[in-house]
Amino acid sequence: MGKLDGRVVLITGAARGQGEQEARLFAEEGARVVLCDVLDEEGGALAAELGASRARYVHLDVGEEDDWARAVTAAKDAFGRIDGLVNNAGVLRFNELVSTPLEEFMGVVRVNQVGCFLGIRAVAPEIEAAGGGTIVNTASYTALTGMAYVGAYAATKHAVLGLTRVAAVELGGKGIRVNAVCPGAVDTPMSNPEGADPATLDELYRRLVPLGRVGRPEEVAALALFLSCADSAYITGQPFVVDGGWLAGVNVF
Ligand SMILES: NC(=O)c1ccc[n+]([C@@H]2O[C@H](COP(=O)([O-])OP(=O)(O)OC[C@H]3O[C@@H](n4cnc5c(N)ncnc54)[C@H](O)[C@@H]3O)[C@@H](O)[C@H]2O)c1
């Protein structure tokens, strides 16, 4: 018995990183997964690897309303219904607030914040029609605290928590639970920008993170699974931090 037997879950940003691991784990646990991304080659290859009985790839730019409508139709055509959503797609830009061009700020808002809103709006009615289910939004450590040089990103991740709480209140009566994952530093392409020295990053996390290392995308997927299955049946509207203890406090020694 899998924890998601019979479920149909749409996952955004599923071509790589945390979304890829969520797709793999959810499929292992019995779900049929609809992988959505703008990286069509990688997303298509992952869906092919998981097999047509368990997975489909659909092109979805989360900031585009029309793409959401097409993705919902494609998911229902493939698997009959949708009863789970993981809003995982996201982008990160580094810049000092006073140097951030409006266009750059709005580009982050479009994907991280508008994408999450459009996802809830497009998919919640389908989950309700399926008899209830779950939504997991991907926030961040920076949804709960500040961090220099990621102002646009932190603002959108704070907004994701606001959307999570409001959606939980509005959708609870429809049998839909809505929670958020708040990862710290996780080893994906996002946290390994070109030119970053892996040894320097390892040393940084050894000092900053009580558990002494960067997180693995599989560890975030495990939390998304918990929030998508019956193990979390009485939990909604909450942020869940998965950060190796980074937010717990400062180590001065
Ligand atoms: N890696 C970290 O340290 C970390 C920490 C906290 C939160 N997060 C969040 O976790 C989520 C996953 O990030 P990741 O670490 O796997 O990074 P990643 O860059 O490896 O993956 C992000 C995925 O989102 C996709 N994407 C980007 N823009 C999109 C759009 N407009 N429409 C659809 N898909 C789009 C990308 O193509 C990619 O496949 C993001 O929301 C990110 O903000 C990551």
The ligand as an ORCA input file, in Angstrom:
! r2SCAN-3c Opt
* xyz 0 1
  N      17.119     25.098     -3.168
  C      16.916     25.815     -2.079
  O      17.857     26.060     -1.301
  C      15.532     26.317     -1.736
  C      15.331     26.854     -0.464
  C      14.054     27.311     -0.114
  C      13.034     27.231     -1.025
  N      13.252     26.725     -2.262
  C      12.115     26.674     -3.180
  O      11.908     25.338     -3.611
  C      11.289     25.336     -4.895
  C      12.056     24.422     -5.814
  O      13.338     24.964     -6.043
  P      14.623     24.075     -6.347
  O      15.571     24.292     -5.245
  O      14.229     22.711     -6.710
  O      15.205     24.887     -7.598
  P      15.406     24.513     -9.129
  O      15.822     25.777     -9.770
  O      16.245     23.312     -9.262
  O      13.930     24.090     -9.615
  C      12.926     25.031     -9.859
  C      12.076     24.503    -10.995
  O      11.043     25.475    -11.239
  C      10.953     25.633    -12.642
  N      10.391     26.927    -12.999
  C      10.988     28.139    -12.927
  N      10.163     29.083    -13.399
  C       9.033     28.456    -13.787
  C       7.802     28.894    -14.352
  N       7.596     30.186    -14.658
  N       6.853     27.980    -14.593
  C       7.054     26.676    -14.306
  N       8.191     26.196    -13.789
  C       9.166     27.093    -13.533
  C      12.376     25.479    -13.155
  O      12.413     25.221    -14.536
  C      12.861     24.318    -12.291
  O      12.583     23.074    -12.877
  C      11.257     26.796     -5.342
  O       9.978     27.348     -5.080
  C      12.296     27.458     -4.460
  O      12.047     28.835     -4.283
  C      14.477     26.261     -2.649
*
